[in-house]
Amino acid sequence: MNRAELLERYQALPLPSTKDEHWRFTDLKGFDPDSWNANGAAEISSAPSMLELDVAGSARVGEAGIEIDRAPDGIRFELLSADDELLYSLVGTDEKFAAHNAALWEHGLLVRVPRGVVLDKPLYVRVANSVDGGSLFWRLLIVAEPESRFTLVEEYTSATPELSAYSNAAVEIVVEQGAKVEYVSVQNLSRGTWHFASHHASVGRDAELDWVAGGFGSGNGKVRIQNDLVGPGATSRVTGAYFADGTQHLDYDTFQEHIAPNTTSDFAFKGALRDTARAVWRGMIRVEEGAQKTNAYQENRNLLLSKTAHADSIPGLEIMANDVRCTHGATLGQVDREQLFYLMARGLSRAEAERLIVRGFFQDVLDRVELEPVRDALAAALEARIPQT
C-alpha cells in the first residue's frame, strides 16, 4: 500500500476503548492521536541518557530525522527504505497505533548484520522526543542473518521532564537460523508523553532472542511485545522490569506464539508501583497444533509500595498441541511489614529499607540481563525511584 492507502487504513480503524478486551484497563479518554504536530522540525536532541556504553555503532533519532554517529564496518546500519521487503512483515496495519505508524513514519533505521558476523560491542540507538506538543513516529527493522551474534540497545527519552508529546514506535526483529540477538529497549520518557509501541520478533531454526524491556517513564499508553518461534529449536527469553509512581499508567501486552516444534519461550515481568500508579500486564502463550515439545513459561510479579497503587495481571494459554509444557504465574503483594521493620530496627531509614527491598525484589530479573552496563543502569533506575526521605 502507498502512504495515502495506509493513512486511509489508519483512519478507518476506531480508537480502542475500554470495551475492547485488550484495552479494558487502559482508558484513552481525552487522547486524540491526530491532535499532535507530526514529526516536527526541531534539531535532534541531546537528551540525557540512562546508559553509558562502549558501542560499535550508534544513532540518534528525533523529530528532525536520524543522525548516524558511527556505523560499524560490514554492518548495514542505515536509513530504512520504505521499499525494504521485510518492512511491515511483522508489524502491519491491523491495529490502530501500528497503522498510524505505518501511515506517518518518516524516520526509520535498518540494522542488518551479515551471516556469521559477531559483534563484541553493542549497537546503540537513542530515540528522543524534543518538541512540546509534537509527535514522533519511529520505525526500526533488525535482521540477524544466519549464525550472526550481536546486541542492540534502544533507548527512548525526552529532552525535558516537562515535555508533552505523542510517541509511536514500531520494531520488527528477524532472527534467522542459528543467530543470537540481545535486544534491549529502555523507555524513560517524560510524564507528559503518551507512548505506544509494537515490538514483534520472528525467531528461526536454532536461533535465540534475549530481550530486555525496561519501563520507567511516560504517563500513559501501551507496549505490545510478540515473539513468533517459527523454526524448530528456536528460543526466546523476555525480561521486563518497570517502576511507576505518581499517576503513571504502564500497560504491557505480551504474546508468545509457538509455531514450530521443540521451541522454548520464557517471559518474566516484574514491576514496583508507588503513589496512585497503575500497571497492566496481559500475557498469552499460544501453541499451534504442530508445535509439539513446546516449553513455555510466563510470569508477572508486582510489588505495591503504597495502598493506592494498583496492578492488573491477566495470564492466558491457548494450546492446540498435546505434548507441551506450559506454565504461568502472577502475584501481587505489599511490602512485607516484618521485613521493613527488621531493616529499620537496624538503623536504616524507611527509604533505605525500601530501596533494599526493591533491589531484592528485582534481583532475579536483573540477573537475567547479560550486558553489565545495562544491568547496572536498570538497577540504579529502579532504586532511584524511592525518595531519599
Beta strands, then each sheet from edge to edge (+ up, - down):
strand 1: 37-38
strand 2: 57-62
strand 3: 65-70
strand 4: 76-79
strand 5: 107-113
strand 6: 123-129
strand 7: 134-144
strand 8: 149-158
strand 9: 164-175
strand 10: 180-188
strand 11: 192-203
strand 12: 208-215
strand 13: 220-229
strand 14: 235-244
strand 15: 249-258
strand 16: 264-273
strand 17: 278-287
strand 18: 294-304
strand 19: 310-319
strand 20: 324-334
sheet 1: 1+ 7+ 5+ 4-
sheet 2: 1+ 7+ 9+ 11+ 13+ 15+ 17+ 19+
sheet 3: 3+ 2- 6- 8- 10- 12- 14- 16- 18- 20-
end
